[in-house]
Amino acid sequence: MEIGVVGLGRVGRALVTMLAHRGTKVRLYNRTEVRAHEMAEIAGGSVAASPAELARECDVVCVCLAGWEATRTTYLEKGGLLEGAGQGRLFIDMGTLEPAQARELHGHVNAKGHRFL
Ligand SMILES: NC(=O)c1ccc[n+]([C@@H]2O[C@H](COP(=O)([O-])OP(=O)(O)OC[C@H]3O[C@@H](n4cnc5c(N)ncnc54)[C@H](OP(=O)(O)O)[C@@H]3O)[C@@H](O)[C@H]2O)c1
């Protein structure tokens, strides 16, 4: 299983470090690409060119972004997670969201046949 991590701030980096210590294969995406390459060097793993590419290849996608607009567009925009996702993905969103925002994402994700936590 390959786990994708989108957003390599404090939360994303801690998650990638933990996964790498456990020997899990990880694929990384970050808006500021240089941070993804730095993390790939430290913890191993490979860098995806877009959220869509990451979700095409990873069974589980962990999203660790700051802010609703950043989160929403990363799922929904062109080149975003839902455009690229292969079949039956599990999205685990670790960001701080309002309940209504989480429900909105849940609706979009479920409508495409994926699961959302
Ligand atoms: N689940 C938990 O236990 C837990 C604990 C603490 C925090 N959180 C939540 O986790 C989320 C991330 O926290 P953090 O401390 O890791 O934040 P952070 O260190 O500020 O990192 C923010 C991340 O979001 C990305 N980002 C910000 N604006 C963006 C935009 N407009 N488009 C695309 N990417 C954008 C940043 O990318 P760049 O590198 O390109 O700027 C970076 O990867 C927050 O919602 C926070 O409340 C959760």
The ligand as an SDF file (V2000), in Angstrom:
LIG
                    3D

 48 52  0  0  0  0  0  0  0  0999 V2000
   -5.1320   16.5380   13.3310 N   0  0  0  0  0  0  0  0  0  0  0  0
   -4.3560   17.1030   14.2590 C   0  0  0  0  0  0  0  0  0  0  0  0
   -4.0210   16.5100   15.2850 O   0  0  0  0  0  0  0  0  0  0  0  0
   -3.8900   18.4830   14.0410 C   0  0  0  0  0  0  0  0  0  0  0  0
   -2.9480   19.0360   14.9030 C   0  0  0  0  0  0  0  0  0  0  0  0
   -2.5150   20.2950   14.6300 C   0  0  0  0  0  0  0  0  0  0  0  0
   -3.0270   20.9780   13.5380 C   0  0  0  0  0  0  0  0  0  0  0  0
   -3.9660   20.4170   12.7610 N   0  0  0  0  0  0  0  0  0  0  0  0
   -4.5090   21.0790   11.5720 C   0  0  0  0  0  0  0  0  0  0  0  0
   -3.7610   20.5980   10.4540 O   0  0  0  0  0  0  0  0  0  0  0  0
   -3.7160   21.6060    9.4520 C   0  0  0  0  0  0  0  0  0  0  0  0
   -2.2480   21.8630    9.1000 C   0  0  0  0  0  0  0  0  0  0  0  0
   -1.5870   22.3840   10.2390 O   0  0  0  0  0  0  0  0  0  0  0  0
   -0.0080   22.6550   10.1830 P   0  0  0  0  0  0  0  0  0  0  0  0
    0.3580   23.0300   11.5760 O   0  0  0  0  0  0  0  0  0  0  0  0
    0.6970   21.5240    9.5110 O   0  0  0  0  0  0  0  0  0  0  0  0
    0.0340   23.9470    9.2250 O   0  0  0  0  0  0  0  0  0  0  0  0
    1.3190   24.6090    8.5550 P   0  0  0  0  0  0  0  0  0  0  0  0
    2.5810   24.1310    9.1900 O   0  0  0  0  0  0  0  0  0  0  0  0
    1.0360   26.0700    8.5080 O   0  0  0  0  0  0  0  0  0  0  0  0
    1.2730   24.0040    7.0550 O   0  0  0  0  0  0  0  0  0  0  0  0
    0.2750   24.4220    6.1930 C   0  0  0  0  0  0  0  0  0  0  0  0
    0.2380   23.5480    4.9580 C   0  0  0  0  0  0  0  0  0  0  0  0
   -0.8480   23.9780    4.1500 O   0  0  0  0  0  0  0  0  0  0  0  0
   -0.3540   24.3610    2.8620 C   0  0  0  0  0  0  0  0  0  0  0  0
   -1.1330   25.4750    2.3290 N   0  0  0  0  0  0  0  0  0  0  0  0
   -1.4730   26.6170    2.9760 C   0  0  0  0  0  0  0  0  0  0  0  0
   -2.2050   27.4090    2.1510 N   0  0  0  0  0  0  0  0  0  0  0  0
   -2.3040   26.7410    0.9670 C   0  0  0  0  0  0  0  0  0  0  0  0
   -2.9540   27.0320   -0.2660 C   0  0  0  0  0  0  0  0  0  0  0  0
   -3.6360   28.1790   -0.4670 N   0  0  0  0  0  0  0  0  0  0  0  0
   -2.8890   26.1060   -1.2650 N   0  0  0  0  0  0  0  0  0  0  0  0
   -2.2160   24.9390   -1.0650 C   0  0  0  0  0  0  0  0  0  0  0  0
   -1.5850   24.6090    0.0770 N   0  0  0  0  0  0  0  0  0  0  0  0
   -1.6300   25.5030    1.0880 C   0  0  0  0  0  0  0  0  0  0  0  0
    1.0850   24.7380    3.1030 C   0  0  0  0  0  0  0  0  0  0  0  0
    1.7960   24.6760    1.9010 O   0  0  0  0  0  0  0  0  0  0  0  0
    3.1250   25.5690    1.6320 P   0  0  0  0  0  0  0  0  0  0  0  0
    4.2690   24.7860    2.2260 O   0  0  0  0  0  0  0  0  0  0  0  0
    3.1800   25.6860    0.1520 O   0  0  0  0  0  0  0  0  0  0  0  0
    2.9140   26.9040    2.3180 O   0  0  0  0  0  0  0  0  0  0  0  0
    1.4950   23.6650    4.1110 C   0  0  0  0  0  0  0  0  0  0  0  0
    1.7370   22.4470    3.4660 O   0  0  0  0  0  0  0  0  0  0  0  0
   -4.4300   22.8170   10.0510 C   0  0  0  0  0  0  0  0  0  0  0  0
   -5.7800   22.8020    9.6140 O   0  0  0  0  0  0  0  0  0  0  0  0
   -4.3420   22.5730   11.5410 C   0  0  0  0  0  0  0  0  0  0  0  0
   -5.3890   23.2180   12.2400 O   0  0  0  0  0  0  0  0  0  0  0  0
   -4.3950   19.1790   12.9840 C   0  0  0  0  0  0  0  0  0  0  0  0
  1  2  1  0
  2  3  2  0
  2  4  1  0
  4  5  1  0
  4 48  2  0
  5  6  2  0
  6  7  1  0
  7  8  2  0
  8  9  1  0
  8 48  1  0
  9 10  1  0
  9 46  1  0
 10 11  1  0
 11 12  1  0
 11 44  1  0
 12 13  1  0
 13 14  1  0
 14 15  2  0
 14 16  1  0
 14 17  1  0
 17 18  1  0
 18 19  2  0
 18 20  1  0
 18 21  1  0
 21 22  1  0
 22 23  1  0
 23 24  1  0
 23 42  1  0
 24 25  1  0
 25 26  1  0
 25 36  1  0
 26 27  1  0
 26 35  1  0
 27 28  2  0
 28 29  1  0
 29 30  1  0
 29 35  2  0
 30 31  1  0
 30 32  2  0
 32 33  1  0
 33 34  2  0
 34 35  1  0
 36 37  1  0
 36 42  1  0
 37 38  1  0
 38 39  2  0
 38 40  1  0
 38 41  1  0
 42 43  1  0
 44 45  1  0
 44 46  1  0
 46 47  1  0
M  CHG  2   8   1  16  -1
M  END
$$$$
